[in-house]
Amino acid sequence: MSKNKYYTNRSVKISLIRIISVPSSLLIFLLIFGHTIVFAQESFTITNYFTQDYRDFPMMKISIIPPSGFPKDTDQAGFLDPKDAAAIRADEIKLGAHEAATGFIKKFDSTGRNDSLGLKLLQQFNFRINGYEALLVNVSGIVEGEEYLQWWIFIGDKSDTYIVKGFIPAKKKNLLESQVRTSLLSVFFEPDRRLILPGTDPTTTSTSSCSCHNQK
């Protein structure tokens, strides 16, 4: 897989009809820092505990708690809110988390904080989730003539990075932003998870890791 795949937004239009949900306690993190720190560089720590509320991205080693009203998409991996044209999607790249996050930030110029695809970097937060390096960014851009706010979270280890992206129409900011952001912060990365192909009987597969791909 190309290292530059996650830099493109070619899948954004397909993703816009989809999204995910979030745990409320983590919202405190951004309520405290979200309005006072822009481009924060301090290191914070979040601990997430896997519960029955988590849902997987099929064939990926991450799970999140989708927001209320964001069912699992039956066509593509992710969650969506068709009513508000909002979505949550995930990508995987074969690149260390630090390298992937640093490379993404370097794409933006130092003056307008814009990249070559028209995205504008609004905020960034560096921290760790369950001991794994993570980067949360807030960007904005125009999609099919409409302004969208996007929250992206990067998380992974030294060899793999997952990027979970939340897409929100700017006009729905007050309604959806806190839910989507909190959902991304609920991310549970499990590098030792043994992936089970759809349709496989999990009782025939030896694994001690999570296997909840079939949950609705």
Buried (B, 14 or more C-beta within 10 A) or exposed (E): EEEEBBBEBEBBEEBBBBBBBBBEEBBEBBEEBBEEBBEBEEEBEBEBEBEEEBBBBBEBBBBBBBBEBBBBBEEBBBBBBBEBBBBBBBBBBEBBBBBBBEBBBEBBEEEEBBBEEEBBBBBBBBBBBBEBBBBBBBBBBEBEEEEBBBBBBBBBBEEBBBBBBBBBBEEBBEEBBBBBBBBBBBBBBBBEBBBBEEEEEEEEEEEEEBBEBEEE
